[in-house]
Amino acid sequence: MTVPDLPTRETLTPIALCFPLRERDGVPEVLLGLKKTGFGVGRMVGLGGHVEPGESDAQAACRELAEESGLTTSLEDVNLAGVVDFHFPARPAWSMATALFTTRRWGGTLRETAEIAPEWFAHQQLPVERMWADAEHWLPRMLAGERRHTVVVLADDNATVRASWSVPLD
Ligand SMILES: Nc1[nH]c(=O)nc2c1ncn2[C@H]1C[C@H](O)[C@@H](COP(=O)(O)OP(=O)(O)OP(=O)(O)O)O1
């Protein structure tokens, strides 16, 4: 397996995701969302989006969670749970440096928005067949509490995984 030369993380589009976590009857659950518009439409994704200029990753995670789900969380309540670089060598403009945050405290009322239909999933029953193929490479480990820096290189179909590796997050 050969991997093309990859651009550095700093040159990738910054994205922040926020994963609310809860327990129901002793079963740990995570909030994901069906993407209804734009990039990745039809896929089950982590809630989040672009980090705006002047905004920290954590601020973007809080803002995007509120915009996409109605849940409001604060900078004190989000925790950096890992980072993932998604490289799309066949479509470099799609490549992104993603910061993963979790939160266990929030307010507001969960609602479907124009962009996302949110849904809770047990950690052991993730909708992997509806997610990006690479999600299996990083999401279960993040949910298990492993803070890692994962690199995913997509294949030329921009969907399947060409290569993936990870190291503990510094
Ligand atoms: N390879 C991949 N694996 C994965 O699991 N999620 C991916 C992915 N590539 C992209 N995503 C998801 C993460 C996130 O939910 C979304 C990227 O953010 P978006 O492009 O949706 O941001 P938007 O353009 O909707 O946000 P804003 O315009 O900033 O509101 O795509």
The ligand as an SDF file (V2000), in Angstrom:
LIG
                    3D

 31 33  0  0  0  0  0  0  0  0999 V2000
  -14.0190   11.2820    6.1620 N   0  0  0  0  0  0  0  0  0  0  0  0
  -14.9470   11.6840    7.0280 C   0  0  0  0  0  0  0  0  0  0  0  0
  -15.3480   10.8860    8.0520 N   0  0  0  0  0  0  0  0  0  0  0  0
  -16.2950   11.2700    8.9510 C   0  0  0  0  0  0  0  0  0  0  0  0
  -16.6290   10.4880    9.8400 O   0  0  0  0  0  0  0  0  0  0  0  0
  -16.8840   12.4900    8.8980 N   0  0  0  0  0  0  0  0  0  0  0  0
  -16.5120   13.2880    7.9070 C   0  0  0  0  0  0  0  0  0  0  0  0
  -15.5480   12.9420    6.9420 C   0  0  0  0  0  0  0  0  0  0  0  0
  -15.4000   13.9630    6.0820 N   0  0  0  0  0  0  0  0  0  0  0  0
  -16.2640   14.8960    6.4970 C   0  0  0  0  0  0  0  0  0  0  0  0
  -16.9290   14.5080    7.6010 N   0  0  0  0  0  0  0  0  0  0  0  0
  -17.9570   15.2450    8.3090 C   0  0  0  0  0  0  0  0  0  0  0  0
  -17.5300   15.8680    9.5820 C   0  0  0  0  0  0  0  0  0  0  0  0
  -18.5490   17.0110    9.6660 C   0  0  0  0  0  0  0  0  0  0  0  0
  -19.7720   16.5000   10.1590 O   0  0  0  0  0  0  0  0  0  0  0  0
  -18.7150   17.4190    8.2210 C   0  0  0  0  0  0  0  0  0  0  0  0
  -17.8020   18.5610    7.8550 C   0  0  0  0  0  0  0  0  0  0  0  0
  -18.3510   19.6980    8.1960 O   0  0  0  0  0  0  0  0  0  0  0  0
  -19.3840   20.3420    7.1620 P   0  0  0  0  0  0  0  0  0  0  0  0
  -18.7610   20.4590    5.8120 O   0  0  0  0  0  0  0  0  0  0  0  0
  -20.6760   19.6880    7.3390 O   0  0  0  0  0  0  0  0  0  0  0  0
  -19.4860   21.6020    7.6400 O   0  0  0  0  0  0  0  0  0  0  0  0
  -20.6070   22.5100    7.0950 P   0  0  0  0  0  0  0  0  0  0  0  0
  -20.1520   23.0020    5.7800 O   0  0  0  0  0  0  0  0  0  0  0  0
  -21.9190   21.8240    7.1210 O   0  0  0  0  0  0  0  0  0  0  0  0
  -20.4980   23.4490    8.2440 O   0  0  0  0  0  0  0  0  0  0  0  0
  -20.6890   24.9370    8.2540 P   0  0  0  0  0  0  0  0  0  0  0  0
  -20.8410   25.3780    6.8270 O   0  0  0  0  0  0  0  0  0  0  0  0
  -19.4450   25.3920    8.9210 O   0  0  0  0  0  0  0  0  0  0  0  0
  -21.9170   25.0320    9.0750 O   0  0  0  0  0  0  0  0  0  0  0  0
  -18.3800   16.3160    7.4520 O   0  0  0  0  0  0  0  0  0  0  0  0
  1  2  1  0
  2  3  1  0
  2  8  2  0
  3  4  1  0
  4  5  2  0
  4  6  1  0
  6  7  2  0
  7  8  1  0
  7 11  1  0
  8  9  1  0
  9 10  2  0
 10 11  1  0
 11 12  1  0
 12 13  1  0
 12 31  1  0
 13 14  1  0
 14 15  1  0
 14 16  1  0
 16 17  1  0
 16 31  1  0
 17 18  1  0
 18 19  1  0
 19 20  2  0
 19 21  1  0
 19 22  1  0
 22 23  1  0
 23 24  2  0
 23 25  1  0
 23 26  1  0
 26 27  1  0
 27 28  2  0
 27 29  1  0
 27 30  1  0
M  END
$$$$
